[in-house]
């Protein structure tokens, strides 16, 4: 199962995930996001908009590669993948 890692910032919104090893089943990034939704309700809508597209300031990496399909999240993941989800912080 792919292992999911989050930036520290996301734990402020999903504190029950902090300190846990997160593994979800799936063959695509969309599957991983759905799996995270099952663990932490509200997670999918936090990282994706109402159409299922990645929000502007969210990035997902599979291994060292940033996902290329930000619309339908079809980038492949395999059982040994590390999926890193981060939200860019902005402001002044």
mmCIF file of the C-alpha atoms, coordinates in Angstrom:
data_MODEL
# 
_entry.id   MODEL 
# 
loop_
_atom_site.group_PDB 
_atom_site.id 
_atom_site.type_symbol 
_atom_site.label_atom_id 
_atom_site.label_alt_id 
_atom_site.label_comp_id 
_atom_site.label_asym_id 
_atom_site.label_entity_id 
_atom_site.label_seq_id 
_atom_site.pdbx_PDB_ins_code 
_atom_site.Cartn_x 
_atom_site.Cartn_y 
_atom_site.Cartn_z 
_atom_site.occupancy 
_atom_site.B_iso_or_equiv 
_atom_site.pdbx_formal_charge 
_atom_site.auth_seq_id 
_atom_site.auth_comp_id 
_atom_site.auth_asym_id 
_atom_site.auth_atom_id 
_atom_site.pdbx_PDB_model_num 
ATOM 1  C CA . UNK A 1 1  ? 0.000   0.000  0.000   1.00 0.00 ? 1  UNK A CA 1 
ATOM 2  C CA . UNK A 1 2  ? 1.255   3.503  -0.750  1.00 0.00 ? 2  UNK A CA 1 
ATOM 3  C CA . UNK A 1 3  ? 2.530   5.433  2.257   1.00 0.00 ? 3  UNK A CA 1 
ATOM 4  C CA . UNK A 1 4  ? 1.149   8.953  2.653   1.00 0.00 ? 4  UNK A CA 1 
ATOM 5  C CA . UNK A 1 5  ? 3.134   11.731 4.278   1.00 0.00 ? 5  UNK A CA 1 
ATOM 6  C CA . UNK A 1 6  ? 1.838   15.212 5.055   1.00 0.00 ? 6  UNK A CA 1 
ATOM 7  C CA . UNK A 1 7  ? 3.451   18.534 5.816   1.00 0.00 ? 7  UNK A CA 1 
ATOM 8  C CA . UNK A 1 8  ? 3.263   19.635 9.421   1.00 0.00 ? 8  UNK A CA 1 
ATOM 9  C CA . UNK A 1 9  ? 0.824   22.405 8.467   1.00 0.00 ? 9  UNK A CA 1 
ATOM 10 C CA . UNK A 1 10 ? -1.887  19.901 7.517   1.00 0.00 ? 10 UNK A CA 1 
ATOM 11 C CA . UNK A 1 11 ? -1.881  18.445 11.019  1.00 0.00 ? 11 UNK A CA 1 
ATOM 12 C CA . UNK A 1 12 ? -3.358  21.728 12.274  1.00 0.00 ? 12 UNK A CA 1 
ATOM 13 C CA . UNK A 1 13 ? -6.502  20.845 10.295  1.00 0.00 ? 13 UNK A CA 1 
ATOM 14 C CA . UNK A 1 14 ? -6.324  17.076 10.836  1.00 0.00 ? 14 UNK A CA 1 
ATOM 15 C CA . UNK A 1 15 ? -4.721  16.660 14.271  1.00 0.00 ? 15 UNK A CA 1 
ATOM 16 C CA . UNK A 1 16 ? -5.783  13.005 14.595  1.00 0.00 ? 16 UNK A CA 1 
ATOM 17 C CA . UNK A 1 17 ? -3.347  12.148 11.793  1.00 0.00 ? 17 UNK A CA 1 
ATOM 18 C CA . UNK A 1 18 ? -0.267  13.494 13.543  1.00 0.00 ? 18 UNK A CA 1 
ATOM 19 C CA . UNK A 1 19 ? 2.172   10.835 14.627  1.00 0.00 ? 19 UNK A CA 1 
ATOM 20 C CA . UNK A 1 20 ? 0.426   8.109  12.617  1.00 0.00 ? 20 UNK A CA 1 
ATOM 21 C CA . UNK A 1 21 ? 1.875   6.105  9.776   1.00 0.00 ? 21 UNK A CA 1 
ATOM 22 C CA . UNK A 1 22 ? -0.611  6.509  6.960   1.00 0.00 ? 22 UNK A CA 1 
ATOM 23 C CA . UNK A 1 23 ? -1.079  3.771  4.374   1.00 0.00 ? 23 UNK A CA 1 
ATOM 24 C CA . UNK A 1 24 ? -3.982  3.695  1.913   1.00 0.00 ? 24 UNK A CA 1 
ATOM 25 C CA . UNK A 1 25 ? -4.881  1.391  -0.939  1.00 0.00 ? 25 UNK A CA 1 
ATOM 26 C CA . UNK A 1 26 ? -4.950  2.716  -4.459  1.00 0.00 ? 26 UNK A CA 1 
ATOM 27 C CA . UNK A 1 27 ? -3.505  2.713  -7.938  1.00 0.00 ? 27 UNK A CA 1 
ATOM 28 C CA . UNK A 1 28 ? -3.820  6.449  -8.627  1.00 0.00 ? 28 UNK A CA 1 
ATOM 29 C CA . UNK A 1 29 ? -3.454  9.701  -6.742  1.00 0.00 ? 29 UNK A CA 1 
ATOM 30 C CA . UNK A 1 30 ? -7.260  10.028 -6.825  1.00 0.00 ? 30 UNK A CA 1 
ATOM 31 C CA . UNK A 1 31 ? -7.487  6.675  -5.010  1.00 0.00 ? 31 UNK A CA 1 
ATOM 32 C CA . UNK A 1 32 ? -5.021  7.916  -2.392  1.00 0.00 ? 32 UNK A CA 1 
ATOM 33 C CA . UNK A 1 33 ? -7.038  11.093 -1.808  1.00 0.00 ? 33 UNK A CA 1 
ATOM 34 C CA . UNK A 1 34 ? -10.216 9.006  -1.438  1.00 0.00 ? 34 UNK A CA 1 
ATOM 35 C CA . UNK A 1 35 ? -8.391  6.725  0.980   1.00 0.00 ? 35 UNK A CA 1 
ATOM 36 C CA . UNK A 1 36 ? -7.317  9.700  3.052   1.00 0.00 ? 36 UNK A CA 1 
ATOM 37 C CA . UNK A 1 37 ? -10.920 10.902 3.085   1.00 0.00 ? 37 UNK A CA 1 
ATOM 38 C CA . UNK A 1 38 ? -11.882 7.582  4.645   1.00 0.00 ? 38 UNK A CA 1 
ATOM 39 C CA . UNK A 1 39 ? -9.320  8.090  7.397   1.00 0.00 ? 39 UNK A CA 1 
ATOM 40 C CA . UNK A 1 40 ? -9.918  11.816 7.905   1.00 0.00 ? 40 UNK A CA 1 
ATOM 41 C CA . UNK A 1 41 ? -13.334 13.058 6.737   1.00 0.00 ? 41 UNK A CA 1 
ATOM 42 C CA . UNK A 1 42 ? -13.009 16.441 5.037   1.00 0.00 ? 42 UNK A CA 1 
ATOM 43 C CA . UNK A 1 43 ? -9.481  15.753 3.799   1.00 0.00 ? 43 UNK A CA 1 
ATOM 44 C CA . UNK A 1 44 ? -10.445 15.357 0.122   1.00 0.00 ? 44 UNK A CA 1 
ATOM 45 C CA . UNK A 1 45 ? -12.324 18.665 0.066   1.00 0.00 ? 45 UNK A CA 1 
ATOM 46 C CA . UNK A 1 46 ? -9.436  20.380 1.821   1.00 0.00 ? 46 UNK A CA 1 
ATOM 47 C CA . UNK A 1 47 ? -6.948  19.398 -0.891  1.00 0.00 ? 47 UNK A CA 1 
ATOM 48 C CA . UNK A 1 48 ? -9.363  19.321 -3.857  1.00 0.00 ? 48 UNK A CA 1 
ATOM 49 C CA . UNK A 1 49 ? -12.081 21.665 -5.054  1.00 0.00 ? 49 UNK A CA 1 
ATOM 50 C CA . UNK A 1 50 ? -15.719 20.765 -5.632  1.00 0.00 ? 50 UNK A CA 1 
ATOM 51 C CA . UNK A 1 51 ? -14.825 19.301 -9.051  1.00 0.00 ? 51 UNK A CA 1 
ATOM 52 C CA . UNK A 1 52 ? -12.103 17.063 -7.628  1.00 0.00 ? 52 UNK A CA 1 
ATOM 53 C CA . UNK A 1 53 ? -9.185  19.119 -8.974  1.00 0.00 ? 53 UNK A CA 1 
ATOM 54 C CA . UNK A 1 54 ? -6.191  19.869 -6.775  1.00 0.00 ? 54 UNK A CA 1 
ATOM 55 C CA . UNK A 1 55 ? -6.543  23.257 -5.180  1.00 0.00 ? 55 UNK A CA 1 
ATOM 56 C CA . UNK A 1 56 ? -4.151  25.932 -6.431  1.00 0.00 ? 56 UNK A CA 1 
ATOM 57 C CA . UNK A 1 57 ? -1.844  25.893 -3.411  1.00 0.00 ? 57 UNK A CA 1 
ATOM 58 C CA . UNK A 1 58 ? -1.741  22.122 -2.928  1.00 0.00 ? 58 UNK A CA 1 
ATOM 59 C CA . UNK A 1 59 ? 0.930   19.886 -4.414  1.00 0.00 ? 59 UNK A CA 1 
ATOM 60 C CA . UNK A 1 60 ? 1.251   16.134 -4.368  1.00 0.00 ? 60 UNK A CA 1 
ATOM 61 C CA . UNK A 1 61 ? 4.418   14.219 -5.098  1.00 0.00 ? 61 UNK A CA 1 
ATOM 62 C CA . UNK A 1 62 ? 4.682   10.526 -5.871  1.00 0.00 ? 62 UNK A CA 1 
ATOM 63 C CA . UNK A 1 63 ? 8.232   9.735  -4.909  1.00 0.00 ? 63 UNK A CA 1 
ATOM 64 C CA . UNK A 1 64 ? 10.258  12.702 -6.135  1.00 0.00 ? 64 UNK A CA 1 
ATOM 65 C CA . UNK A 1 65 ? 7.901   13.559 -8.996  1.00 0.00 ? 65 UNK A CA 1 
ATOM 66 C CA . UNK A 1 66 ? 5.168   16.168 -8.737  1.00 0.00 ? 66 UNK A CA 1 
ATOM 67 C CA . UNK A 1 67 ? 1.848   14.926 -10.095 1.00 0.00 ? 67 UNK A CA 1 
ATOM 68 C CA . UNK A 1 68 ? 1.144   16.083 -13.618 1.00 0.00 ? 68 UNK A CA 1 
ATOM 69 C CA . UNK A 1 69 ? -2.608  15.501 -13.699 1.00 0.00 ? 69 UNK A CA 1 
ATOM 70 C CA . UNK A 1 70 ? -4.020  18.122 -11.338 1.00 0.00 ? 70 UNK A CA 1 
ATOM 71 C CA . UNK A 1 71 ? -7.534  17.753 -12.791 1.00 0.00 ? 71 UNK A CA 1 
ATOM 72 C CA . UNK A 1 72 ? -8.454  14.070 -12.474 1.00 0.00 ? 72 UNK A CA 1 
ATOM 73 C CA . UNK A 1 73 ? -5.448  12.867 -10.405 1.00 0.00 ? 73 UNK A CA 1 
ATOM 74 C CA . UNK A 1 74 ? -4.711  9.878  -12.636 1.00 0.00 ? 74 UNK A CA 1 
ATOM 75 C CA . UNK A 1 75 ? -0.974  9.751  -11.856 1.00 0.00 ? 75 UNK A CA 1 
ATOM 76 C CA . UNK A 1 76 ? -0.092  6.156  -10.972 1.00 0.00 ? 76 UNK A CA 1 
ATOM 77 C CA . UNK A 1 77 ? 1.029   4.979  -7.571  1.00 0.00 ? 77 UNK A CA 1 
ATOM 78 C CA . UNK A 1 78 ? 2.189   1.502  -6.672  1.00 0.00 ? 78 UNK A CA 1 
ATOM 79 C CA . UNK A 1 79 ? 2.296   -0.446 -3.441  1.00 0.00 ? 79 UNK A CA 1 
ATOM 80 C CA . UNK A 1 80 ? 5.722   0.897  -2.513  1.00 0.00 ? 80 UNK A CA 1 
ATOM 81 C CA . UNK A 1 81 ? 5.063   4.534  -3.419  1.00 0.00 ? 81 UNK A CA 1 
ATOM 82 C CA . UNK A 1 82 ? 5.600   7.429  -1.044  1.00 0.00 ? 82 UNK A CA 1 
ATOM 83 C CA . UNK A 1 83 ? 2.888   10.028 -1.630  1.00 0.00 ? 83 UNK A CA 1 
ATOM 84 C CA . UNK A 1 84 ? 3.719   13.422 -0.139  1.00 0.00 ? 84 UNK A CA 1 
ATOM 85 C CA . UNK A 1 85 ? 0.891   15.956 0.178   1.00 0.00 ? 85 UNK A CA 1 
ATOM 86 C CA . UNK A 1 86 ? 1.676   19.550 0.949   1.00 0.00 ? 86 UNK A CA 1 
ATOM 87 C CA . UNK A 1 87 ? -0.026  22.882 1.009   1.00 0.00 ? 87 UNK A CA 1 
ATOM 88 C CA . UNK A 1 88 ? 2.004   25.922 0.105   1.00 0.00 ? 88 UNK A CA 1 
ATOM 89 C CA . UNK A 1 89 ? 1.758   28.738 2.595   1.00 0.00 ? 89 UNK A CA 1 
ATOM 90 C CA . UNK A 1 90 ? 1.436   32.196 1.144   1.00 0.00 ? 90 UNK A CA 1 
ATOM 91 C CA . UNK A 1 91 ? 0.831   35.672 2.325   1.00 0.00 ? 91 UNK A CA 1 
ATOM 92 C CA . UNK A 1 92 ? 2.764   38.698 3.265   1.00 0.00 ? 92 UNK A CA 1 
# 
